[in-house]
């Protein structure tokens, strides 16, 4: 009986010691993987490549983009919206993401709070975004994007 209790105690202590470090490693991996997606989006945007920028989004009819009072549903419609609003390089400017706060919500989902800025010839629009990411077979992808622009 005593030996069984001792063995159980050792296993319990090992679980409590290992689990937090494994959790921290998983959160670090999640954050790193999501940062790579966002960096890839930023790089694609700054090359003028909206199609590659859109690889950061889930190619689903359930993908949601919210800006202002407008809700766009579906990957293709989000792509069409970007191409209409940013129809040339001058309108696209140079994109910078900053102030990223990545919070895992579980093994396969996370929320990201961050800032965006476009550097253009005549203005510097900027604002904030909240992204919901899901780990899909193709990797981490945005399933919900709520982006706002700061007042001018």
C-alpha positions in Angstrom: 0.0 0.0 0.0 2.8 2.4 1.0 4.7 1.6 -2.2 1.7 2.2 -4.4 1.0 5.5 -2.7 4.7 6.5 -3.2 4.6 5.5 -6.8 1.3 7.5 -7.3 2.8 10.5 -5.6 5.9 10.5 -7.8 3.8 10.2 -11.0 1.5 13.0 -9.8 4.5 15.3 -9.1 6.0 14.5 -12.4 2.8 15.4 -14.2 2.6 18.7 -12.5 6.3 19.5 -13.2 6.1 18.4 -16.9 2.7 19.7 -17.9 3.4 23.5 -17.3 6.6 23.3 -19.3 4.9 21.4 -22.1 2.1 23.9 -22.1 4.6 26.8 -22.3 6.4 25.1 -25.2 3.1 24.5 -27.0 2.1 28.2 -26.5 5.5 29.3 -27.8 5.2 27.1 -30.9 1.7 28.4 -31.5 2.8 32.0 -31.3 5.8 31.4 -33.5 3.8 29.6 -36.1 1.1 32.4 -36.2 3.8 35.1 -36.3 5.2 33.3 -39.4 1.7 33.5 -41.1 1.4 37.2 -40.3 5.0 38.0 -41.5 4.2 36.1 -44.7 1.1 38.2 -45.2 2.9 41.4 -44.5 5.7 40.4 -47.0 3.1 39.5 -49.7 1.2 42.7 -49.2 4.4 44.7 -49.5 5.2 43.0 -52.8 1.7 43.9 -54.1 0.6 40.3 -54.0 -2.9 40.2 -52.5 -3.5 36.6 -53.7 -0.5 35.3 -51.6 -1.6 37.6 -48.7 -4.9 35.8 -48.7 -3.1 32.5 -48.0 -3.2 33.6 -44.3 -7.0 33.1 -44.4 -9.0 29.9 -44.3 -10.3 29.1 -47.8 -13.8 28.6 -46.5 -17.2 30.0 -47.0 -17.2 30.5 -43.2 -14.3 32.9 -43.2 -15.5 36.3 -41.8 -14.0 39.8 -42.3 -15.5 42.7 -40.3 -14.6 46.3 -40.9 -16.6 49.3 -40.0 -20.2 48.4 -40.4 -19.6 45.8 -43.1 -19.4 42.0 -42.7 -17.9 40.0 -45.5 -18.4 36.2 -45.5 -16.4 33.7 -47.5 -12.8 33.6 -48.5 -13.5 34.6 -52.2 -15.6 37.6 -51.1 -12.9 38.7 -48.8 -10.3 38.4 -51.6 -12.7 40.4 -53.9 -13.1 43.1 -51.3 -9.3 43.5 -50.9 -8.8 43.7 -54.6 -11.5 46.3 -55.1 -10.4 48.5 -52.1 -6.6 48.1 -52.9 -6.7 48.1 -56.7 -3.1 49.4 -57.2 0.2 49.6 -55.3 -0.3 53.2 -54.3 -3.5 52.3 -52.5 -1.8 49.3 -50.8 1.2 51.2 -49.5 3.6 49.5 -47.2 2.0 47.4 -44.5 3.4 47.0 -41.0 1.9 44.8 -38.3 2.9 45.5 -34.7 1.9 45.2 -31.0 1.0 41.5 -31.5 -0.5 39.7 -28.6 -1.1 36.1 -29.3 -3.3 34.1 -26.9 -3.8 30.4 -27.5 -7.4 29.3 -26.8 -6.7 25.6 -27.0 -4.5 23.3 -29.0 -6.1 24.3 -32.3 -7.2 27.9 -31.9 -5.8 31.3 -30.9 -6.8 35.0 -30.8 -4.4 37.7 -32.0 -4.7 41.4 -31.0 -2.5 43.7 -33.0 -2.0 47.0 -34.8 -1.6 47.7 -38.5 -0.3 50.7 -40.5 -0.1 51.5 -44.2 2.6 53.9 -45.2 1.4 55.6 -48.4 2.6 58.7 -50.3 -0.1 61.0 -48.9 -1.3 59.4 -45.7 -0.6 56.9 -42.9 -3.9 55.0 -42.2 -3.6 52.8 -39.1 -5.8 50.9 -36.7 -6.2 47.7 -34.7 -7.3 44.2 -35.5 -8.5 41.1 -33.7 -8.0 37.8 -35.5 -9.2 34.3 -34.6 -6.8 31.6 -35.9 -7.6 27.9 -36.2 -5.0 25.2 -36.8 -6.2 23.5 -40.0 -4.5 20.6 -42.0 -2.8 23.3 -44.1 -1.5 25.1 -41.0 -2.7 28.1 -38.9 -5.3 30.2 -40.8 -7.5 33.2 -40.0 -11.1 32.3 -39.7 -12.4 35.6 -38.3 -10.9 39.1 -38.8 -12.2 42.2 -37.2 -10.2 45.2 -38.3 -10.8 48.9 -37.5 -9.2 52.1 -38.7 -8.3 54.9 -36.3 -10.1 58.2 -36.7 -8.3 60.6 -39.0 
